[in-house]
Amino acid sequence: MEYLQKESRSQLTLYTTCLDDMIAADNTVRAIDTFVDSLDLEHLGFASLASQGRPPYDPADLLKLFIYGYMNRMRSSRRLELECNRNIELIWLL
């Protein structure tokens, strides 16, 4: 199944330094990223959907967003959407 593709964290399009250098090595978003990437999401029940229209978001990205929101007490999807546009940690994570 094809999902929406992410931009590379080492790409220099938006900022003068690469996005990967802006996040500290001991930041919790790196732990979230490593944890979710280590999971076998298909085995856990995240089945791919039929392709109709726009490709869906990657379930791993949505799980990363959910975990980040839970850890930072953000339960509102509107608040998470706002943070995705302005929070450098979430920009790196997603």
C-alpha positions, 0 to 999 in steps of 0.5 A, a space after each residue: 500500500 502506498 502512503 503519503 511520503 515523508 520529506 527527508 530529515 537531512 534535506 535543507 529546504 525549509 531551514 538553513 540547517 538540517 532538521 535532524 540537527 535541530 533535535 537533541 540526541 536525547 529528545 523524547 521524539 527520537 525515542 518515540 520514532 525508534 519505538 514505533 519503527 520497531 513495531 510490526 504494525 501489520 501484525 498488530 492489526 493495522 491493515 492496508 486500505 483499498 486505494 481510492 482517491 488520495 493516498 492515506 497517511 502512514 499508520 506509523 506516523 499517526 501512531 507517533 502523533 498519538 503517542 506524542 500527544 498523549 505524552 504532552 497532554 494534547 488530546 484534541 485533534 485540532 490542538 495536534 494539528 496546530 502543533 504539527 505546523 509550529 512545533 519543531 519536534 513534531 515536524 521532525 517526527 512526522 
